[in-house]
Amino acid sequence: MDWLSEIAAEIKIDSLPGAYQEVAQVFGVEGVLKLSRHVGGMRFYFPKLDSLIRDKRDEHIRKEFTGFNHRDLARKYGLSETWIRDIVQARPVRENQQSLFDDIT
């Protein structure tokens, strides 16, 4: 056990500042202290989960799509059937794919 773990064991969640209490409820006091050690002092923004996983989620939806399971996919991923239709109809842009408008000046 390192010194940070020893100190973390003595700190109660409710003694942390408000926003850190929420993080500690998910990751524990030691997790908050480790996070503080690595990003403390920086202005840090956590984007919503959807924006972090959107590309992979959409890839999974396309792989699982059978042509008839819009409703099942909507329930599974917490999206509307319309959103599922938009995802399966959209073609992902490849990294090296050039836009139709790239050469227009």
Beta strands, then each sheet from edge to edge (+ up, - down):
end
